Amino acid sequence: MFRKLVIGFLATILTPQVANAAPVTTSFGTITQIGGGWVGAFLSVQLSIPIVNPDGCTYAGTYMTDPTMGGSQLFNSILLSAYMGGKQVSLVIDGCMDGFPKIIAVYSH
């Protein structure tokens, strides 16, 4: 009995956990900081509004694009244009990218 309990417990803690949070859209805010690099075409942004971190990512304060995602070049272009033009953006966040909340869509107005 104890052995089954231990095996069940180990199976539970050793099984990769999948985030269950649904994508969340931020309010519109101004980009206060933008950056890119080091080892990939990553773009990070900070907004003038409170952070949204539905998946509890480690580094909540900056959002990050995923360069392997099909729309990342488009997201980067929209974000850079909005930053340069002083336009407000809204981000859709889902999951984490290297510990940062991951951007999966961008809106600007």
DRENDO-1510 file (C-alpha; in Angstrom, 1 decimal, always signed):
<recs>
REC; n; res; u; v; w
REC; 1; MET; +0.0; +0.0; +0.0 .
REC; 2; PHE; +2.7; +2.4; +1.0 .
REC; 3; ARG; +4.7; +1.6; -2.1 .
REC; 4; LYS; +1.7; +2.4; -4.4 .
REC; 5; LEU; +1.3; +5.7; -2.6 .
REC; 6; VAL; +5.0; +6.6; -3.0 .
REC; 7; ILE; +4.9; +5.6; -6.7 .
REC; 8; GLY; +1.8; +7.7; -7.3 .
REC; 9; PHE; +3.3; +10.7; -5.5 .
REC; 10; LEU; +6.5; +10.4; -7.5 .
REC; 11; ALA; +4.6; +10.1; -10.8 .
REC; 12; THR; +2.7; +13.3; -9.9 .
REC; 13; ILE; +5.7; +15.4; -9.1 .
REC; 14; LEU; +7.8; +14.1; -11.9 .
REC; 15; THR; +5.2; +14.7; -14.6 .
REC; 16; PRO; +5.6; +18.0; -16.5 .
REC; 17; GLN; +3.0; +20.5; -15.5 .
REC; 18; VAL; +1.1; +22.3; -18.2 .
REC; 19; ALA; -0.1; +25.9; -17.6 .
REC; 20; ASN; -3.8; +26.0; -17.4 .
REC; 21; ALA; -4.2; +29.8; -17.6 .
REC; 22; ALA; -6.1; +31.1; -20.6 .
REC; 23; PRO; -4.6; +34.0; -22.7 .
REC; 24; VAL; -5.1; +37.4; -21.1 .
REC; 25; THR; -5.3; +40.7; -22.9 .
REC; 26; THR; -3.7; +43.7; -21.2 .
REC; 27; SER; -5.2; +47.2; -21.1 .
REC; 28; PHE; -3.7; +49.7; -23.5 .
REC; 29; GLY; -0.6; +51.3; -22.2 .
REC; 30; THR; +2.5; +53.2; -23.5 .
REC; 31; ILE; +5.8; +51.3; -24.0 .
REC; 32; THR; +8.2; +52.6; -21.4 .
REC; 33; GLN; +11.1; +50.3; -22.3 .
REC; 34; ILE; +12.0; +48.1; -25.3 .
REC; 35; GLY; +15.0; +45.9; -25.9 .
REC; 36; GLY; +16.3; +43.0; -27.9 .
REC; 37; GLY; +19.0; +40.3; -28.2 .
REC; 38; TRP; +21.3; +38.5; -26.8 .
REC; 39; VAL; +21.2; +35.1; -28.4 .
REC; 40; GLY; +18.1; +35.4; -30.6 .
REC; 41; ALA; +15.6; +37.7; -32.1 .
REC; 42; PHE; +13.9; +38.3; -28.8 .
REC; 43; LEU; +12.1; +41.6; -28.1 .
REC; 44; SER; +11.2; +42.6; -24.6 .
REC; 45; VAL; +8.9; +45.4; -23.6 .
REC; 46; GLN; +7.6; +47.1; -20.4 .
REC; 47; LEU; +4.4; +49.0; -20.4 .
REC; 48; SER; +3.1; +52.0; -18.3 .
REC; 49; ILE; +0.3; +49.8; -16.9 .
REC; 50; PRO; +0.4; +47.0; -14.2 .
REC; 51; ILE; +1.9; +43.8; -15.4 .
REC; 52; VAL; -0.3; +40.9; -16.4 .
REC; 53; ASN; +1.2; +37.5; -15.6 .
REC; 54; PRO; -1.5; +34.8; -15.9 .
REC; 55; ASP; +1.0; +31.9; -15.8 .
REC; 56; GLY; +3.0; +33.1; -12.9 .
REC; 57; CYS; +6.2; +33.5; -14.9 .
REC; 58; THR; +9.4; +34.0; -12.9 .
REC; 59; TYR; +10.3; +37.4; -14.3 .
REC; 60; ALA; +7.1; +39.4; -14.1 .
REC; 61; GLY; +7.8; +43.0; -15.1 .
REC; 62; THR; +8.8; +42.6; -18.7 .
REC; 63; TYR; +7.0; +40.9; -21.6 .
REC; 64; MET; +8.9; +38.9; -24.3 .
REC; 65; THR; +8.2; +37.8; -27.8 .
REC; 66; ASP; +9.1; +34.3; -28.9 .
REC; 67; PRO; +11.3; +34.4; -32.1 .
REC; 68; THR; +10.1; +30.9; -33.0 .
REC; 69; MET; +6.5; +31.9; -33.2 .
REC; 70; GLY; +5.2; +32.7; -36.7 .
REC; 71; GLY; +4.0; +36.2; -35.9 .
REC; 72; SER; +7.0; +37.4; -33.9 .
REC; 73; GLN; +8.5; +39.6; -36.7 .
REC; 74; LEU; +5.1; +41.2; -37.1 .
REC; 75; PHE; +4.8; +41.7; -33.3 .
REC; 76; ASN; +8.3; +43.2; -33.2 .
REC; 77; SER; +7.4; +45.6; -36.0 .
REC; 78; ILE; +4.2; +46.8; -34.4 .
REC; 79; LEU; +5.9; +47.2; -31.0 .
REC; 80; LEU; +8.8; +49.1; -32.4 .
REC; 81; SER; +6.5; +51.4; -34.5 .
REC; 82; ALA; +4.3; +52.0; -31.4 .
REC; 83; TYR; +7.3; +52.8; -29.3 .
REC; 84; MET; +8.8; +55.2; -31.8 .
REC; 85; GLY; +5.4; +56.9; -32.5 .
REC; 86; GLY; +4.4; +57.1; -28.8 .
REC; 87; LYS; +1.3; +55.0; -29.5 .
REC; 88; GLN; -0.4; +52.8; -27.0 .
REC; 89; VAL; -0.4; +49.0; -27.3 .
REC; 90; SER; -2.4; +46.1; -25.8 .
REC; 91; LEU; -0.8; +42.7; -25.6 .
REC; 92; VAL; -2.2; +39.2; -25.4 .
REC; 93; ILE; -0.2; +37.2; -23.0 .
REC; 94; ASP; -0.1; +33.4; -22.8 .
REC; 95; GLY; +2.6; +31.2; -21.3 .
REC; 96; CYS; +6.2; +32.1; -20.5 .
REC; 97; MET; +9.3; +32.8; -22.7 .
REC; 98; ASP; +12.5; +32.2; -20.9 .
REC; 99; GLY; +10.7; +33.0; -17.6 .
REC; 100; PHE; +9.0; +36.2; -18.9 .
REC; 101; PRO; +5.3; +36.5; -19.8 .
REC; 102; LYS; +5.0; +35.6; -23.5 .
REC; 103; ILE; +3.4; +38.0; -26.1 .
REC; 104; ILE; +1.2; +36.1; -28.6 .
REC; 105; ALA; -0.6; +39.1; -30.1 .
REC; 106; VAL; -0.2; +42.9; -30.2 .
REC; 107; TYR; -2.8; +45.6; -30.8 .
REC; 108; SER; -2.0; +49.3; -31.3 .
REC; 109; HIS; -4.1; +52.5; -31.5 .
</recs>
